Amino acid sequence: MNIEDGSEWVHVKVPPLPGVTKQIELPVTYTGDVAYHREKWSLYNEYSRGFQGHNFRSALEYRLGAVELRGAARMSQGDWFASGGAGFNLGRNFGVDVAAFGTQTFLEADRHLALAISFRIDKR
């Protein structure tokens, strides 16, 4: 269903049948990861298999003093998505992170570029 084609969602509450119970089970998800850290760089890899099939993630971070560069890729449901970003440590207790990443939703199959920004405040 395309949410832009004029269709409307219909919400119907069906009363439960007396004496009938139901149990819904999701499959178990198995996850394994490996990480390696050095003074200036870090590498992270993760593989999982479960509810949404096979998923793989890999990320690399390189630290250049007050700037941290990041790049990553993930495989989800057979599609690859890339991301990149940077973190800026503007003081001992404050930092800003920016990122761009590929995304896709279940309602719309088209891929989109998303942007994110976050502020880090550390009260040490």
N, C-alpha and C positions, 0 to 999 in steps of 0.2 A: 504494500500500500504506500503510495506517495502522499505525504502529508500536505502537499501543495495542489493536489488535483481536485479539491472540493469535498473529498470524503470526510466523514466525521466518525469519531470513535463512539461506540455505543457501550456504555457500562451497564452490566446486568449482574445483580447479586442473586445467586441461586441458593436457596436455603439448603443446608446439609440434610441428607436423608437420616432419619432416626436410626441409631444403632450401627451406622456405617462409619468406619474410620478408614483413613487412607494414610499411607506412608510413602513419602517421596525421598529417594536417595540419589545423591549426586555421586558421580564416580570419584574415586580417590585421585588426587593429584600428586605425582611424584616429582620432586624438584632436587636438583643438584647444582652446586655452584663452586667456582674456583676463583680466587682473587690473589693478586700479587701486588705488593706495595714496595716502592723504593722511595728514596728521598724526594725526587722530583716528579715521579710518575706512578700511576696506579693502573692496573688492568683488571677487569671483572668480566667473567663469563657465567652464564646461567642457562640451564636446559630444564624444561619441565614438560611433562606429559600428563594429560588428565582431561578435565571437562571440555576445554577448547582445543583439544588435539595437541600437537607438538609445537612448542614455543622455544625460541632461542634468543638470548640477549648477549650483547658484547659491548663493553664500554672502555674507553681509555681517557685518562685525565693526565695533563701535564701542567705542573706548577712552575710559574715564572715569577717568583716573588709574590707581589700583591695580586697578580692575575693568574687565574686557573683556566686553562683551555680544556674543553670536553667534547668528545665525539662518541657516537654510539650507533648501533644498528640493532634492530630486532626483527625476528621472523615470527609472525603470528598468523595462524590459519592459512599458511602457504604464501603470504605476502611479506615483502621486506619493507621496512620503514627506517629511514635514517634520521638522525638528530645531531645537533651541534649547539654549543653554547659556551659561555664564559662566565666566570665568577670574578668579581672585583672586590678585594678586601680594602675598604676605604678607611679603615681604622682598626684598632684592636678589637672593638666590640661591634662593628657595623660592616656589612657587606651587601652587595647587590649581585644577583644572578640573573642572567638572561639566556633564553634558549629558543631554538626553532626546531620543530619536530613534525614529522608526517603523521597523520591520523586518519581514521576512517570509522564510521559508526555503522551500527546494524540497520538504521533507518535509511541511510543513504550510502550507496556503494562507492561513490566518488571519493578519491583521496583529497585531503586538504592539508595546507601548511598551517600549523598553529604556532603562536608565539606566546612565551611565558616570561614573566619577570617576578622575582621575589626578593624580599629584603630580609637580611639576617641580622638579628639583634641578640647579642650575647651579654648577659648580665654577670660577668665574673667579678 
